[in-house]
Every structure is written in C-alpha cells, then in structure tokens.
C-alpha cells in the first residue's frame, strides 16, 4: 500500500511516532539510556526502509519485515544483530497496537536467521602429537607421569573431562567408570548417565601403566580414583584444565589447550583417516548423529586447505604453470 503523504509529511509522521514510543520506553519501561539509543537507531532504520518502500510505518506488513530481514542477512549482518533489531521492531508495533494505531503486529512471529554454529576448535595432527609426546624435565616424575596419561586418554580415547575424572582404577558396583588394562578399554559414564566403552590405544596404555606404577606415592587409603592430586584425593576437572593449559604452552603450542579441544581433535583426526561417521558417533557417545556431523565440517576444511595448496586448478590466477 502506497502512502498518500508527501515525503516531508511522511518523515515528520514517522519521527513523531518514534519519539512517542521512545518517551514511553523511557518513562513507562524505564529503560537505560544506552538501550534507548539502540532502540532509536533501530526505529530510524525501520522508518528509512518504510520510506524507501513508499509506505508509512503504520502500513508496514509482515511481508515487508521478512524482505528487510532477508536484505540485512544478505548484506552480512549477524543473526544476533538481526534478532535484536527485530525485537525492537516487535516492541514498537506492540505499543502501536495498544495505542490502537495498528490492527496487527507485522513483526510478530517472524524469526531472525539462525546463527551459524561455530566450529569446535581442534588441533592439527602435528600439534596434538607434539603435546602428547611432550616431556617437561622441570616437573616431578610423579606429576609428569600423571599429566602424560591424562593427555593420552583425552586425545587417544576422546573422553570428556568429567568422564576422565570419574574413572577408577578398578571396577566396582558404585564406580562411574574404570580402565581395563587387560582388555585395553575404558568404561565411562557419559551424558544422560549413559555408559559406553571406548578403546585405549597403545600409547595411552603405556602412559597409564607408568602412571599406575607411581600413583601409590600419594594415594590415600581406599582411594579408588584413577587420577589423584598431590593430596591423594580425586583430581578435579578444574585441575585438569589448569594442568593441560600449562602443559600445552610449555610444549610450544600457539594457544592454551583445554580438555574438550583434545576430544574435538580425537574426533576430527579419526574422521580424516577413517571417514566412518557412525563409529565416531559411538566412540564419542553422541545420542544424535547430527552432533557428530559437525566434525565433517572440520574434515572438509582440512581437505579444502590441502586442495588449495596442491591442486593446479586451485592456484592463484596469473601464476605460471610448469
């Protein structure tokens, strides 16, 4: 619907409506000054879009809102930014409805585009190997053996930090998890109290045997926890985070590593070599394979980089082929 007002009148009418709403937001809703400034910017954007479409603010319909949201998204505005703008517009039209100026809220029920899920951070293979092989001569043999076993289990078996700290040395009725050295398996209690069994690799087995030979130096009587602190009590997740971050920086990695990054690395590197998504899902303990599929995006990035570096058709235009 086209507006019958001249451009100057239309702008004046839009400004008056926006000013009234902002006054309401300041006096009745008692919003902070910064929030009011952001609302004003969003309303100015709305008025400009309506004016460009040749309509007044009171004539805006849901189709217009959807078109403008799509335009902002195509121009690169973030999903979160669009959601905030849409929320401001929705509040404005809700107020217009209470003032009996519009019959329906054109922004009601319209959703912002979904935000892209960030890729999990994973180490390159050589970085993960460097961390696993790192030995700190300044650390006591007891602490070095424990930390090395922690890294090997996190990276070699893809455990969550809570699963790692919940491991016991032996199976018992109340145990959350344990490692079976004879079978080369770890039995863990994952999310949703779901149990699963994961293989323990040769390197991790060697590291665990070395750690278990030294663990008794600090273990308290009847303490069944596989990983303990210097006081002999079960190691906390926070302590694992701190030790791993310090160890990764000592090993010369560019950024501090956290436990879940090693789980991401386990999944990504396994997919790169096997491409067996179902197997990785089972090893990680994901209830839904869509959760595991995020690692295929990491794998694709790895392949894309290899393509860009090696394939003749991916080389920069203008370079001489030999």
Secondary structure, 3 states (H helix, E strand, C coil): CCCCCCHHHHHHHHHHHHHHHHHHHHHCCCCCHHHHHHHHHHHHHHHHHHHHCCCCHHHCCHHHHHHHHHHHHHCCCCHHHHHHHHHHHHHHHHHHHHCCCCCCCCCCCCCCCCCCCCCCCCCCHHHHHHHHHCCCCCCCHHHHHHHHHHHHHHHHHCCCHHHHHCEECCCCCCCCEEEECCCCEEEEECHHHCEEEEECCHHHHHHHHHHHHHHCCCCCCCCCECCECCCCCECCHHHHHHHHHHHHHHCCCCCCCCHHHHHHHHHHHHHHHHCCHHHHHHHHCCCCHHHHCHHHHHHHHHHHHHHHHHCHHHCCCCCCCC
